Every structure is written in C-alpha cells, then in structure tokens.
Amino acid sequence: MALGATPARIVSLVVCQSIRLTLVGVLAGQFGLLVLGRSLSSLLFGVRPNDPLTLALTTMLLAAVAILAALGPAFRSALLLPMQALRSE
C-alpha cells in the first residue's frame, strides 16, 4: 500500500499465492496417491483407491478449505496501515 497498491490488489495477491501453493499440494497429493494407491487399498473399505468421485470431492474440499484459510490473512494485510507495517520492519 505504501507503493500504491489498493486493498483489493493486496487481497488478490495473497489469495493467488495461496492458490498456487494449493495447486502444488494437490498435484503432489494426486501423484502420491497414484504411487501409493495400491498399498493403501487394504485400508479402504468399500472404496477403490482410484475412485474418481472420491478423488474429485476430497480434492475440491481440501482446495476450498485452503483458499478460505488464506482469506483471513489476506483481509488482515489489506487493512493494515502502511506506516504500521514499515515500523514493524
């Protein structure tokens, strides 16, 4: 904000960064599932390890929680006054 950013731009920057990290985590999790899926099949009851509906729902749920968790710090940073941020540094 000290360099001219608007509060909406700050929120979008923080949320976009968290979306990127979320996508990396989702891709790593999907890769891990493909690698370890067969060994985990004995722990699953009534669900195949590669069930597309279960994979899609859990991926969307975890991504939504991650984005919602990023909104709190994003709004808090948008409301922070520039002088307060500069003093803390």
Beta strands, then each sheet from edge to edge (+ up, - down):
end
